[in-house]
């Protein structure tokens, strides 16, 4: 038997598995996420992704 865990509300949309049950927790505070990467892995593709993520974050804040 696996231990319970906490994940995002969107997880069942992308990781639907017959052996996993998702139960909403309505009284928990919102989770905050951030991007992280190894400094040795800072490629142009990673930089472009980070820029796109920041642009979306900034657009949502308005």
SEBABA-873638 format. One line per 4 residues: their letters; for each residue x, y, z of C-alpha. Coordinates in Angstrom, 1 decimal, padded with zeros to 4 digits. Each point is the difference from the previous one (the first is absolute). Layout:
N
a	X:Y:Z; ...
//
This chain:
62
xxxx	000.0:000.0:000.0; 001.4:003.4:-001.0; 000.0:003.0:002.3; -002.4:002.9:-000.6
xxxx	001.4:003.1:-001.7; -001.1:003.5:-001.0; 000.0:001.1:-003.7; -001.6:002.7:-002.1
xxxx	-003.6:000.2:-001.0; 001.0:-000.7:-003.6; 001.8:-003.2:000.7; -002.9:-002.3:-000.8
xxxx	-000.4:001.6:-003.4; 003.6:-000.9:-001.0; 000.8:-003.0:002.1; -003.1:-002.1:000.1
xxxx	000.8:-003.4:001.3; -002.4:-002.8:001.1; 002.1:-000.7:003.1; 000.0:003.6:001.3
xxxx	-002.9:001.7:001.7; -000.1:003.8:000.0; -002.0:001.6:002.9; -000.5:003.8:000.0
xxxx	001.1:001.8:003.2; -002.1:003.1:000.1; 001.2:001.5:003.2; 003.7:000.0:-000.7
xxxx	001.8:003.2:-000.8; 001.1:000.5:-003.7; 003.3:-001.4:-001.0; 002.7:002.1:-001.6
xxxx	002.4:-001.3:-002.6; 003.2:001.2:-001.5; 002.4:-001.0:-002.8; 003.4:-001.4:000.8
xxxx	002.8:-001.4:-002.1; 003.6:-000.9:000.4; 002.4:002.9:-000.8; 001.9:-002.4:-002.3
xxxx	-003.2:-000.6:-002.0; -000.8:003.6:-000.9; -000.5:-000.4:-003.7; -001.7:002.4:-002.4
xxxx	-003.0:-002.3:000.1; -000.2:000.3:003.8; 000.5:003.8:-000.2; -002.9:000.2:-002.5
xxxx	-002.2:-002.1:002.2; 000.8:002.1:003.1; -000.7:003.2:-002.0; -003.4:-001.4:-001.2
xxxx	-000.9:-001.1:003.5; 000.8:003.5:001.4; -001.9:001.7:-002.8; -003.1:-002.1:000.8
xxxx	000.4:000.6:003.7; 000.2:003.8:-000.6; -003.0:000.0:-002.3; -002.1:-001.9:002.6
xx	001.0:002.5:002.7; -001.5:002.9:-001.9
//
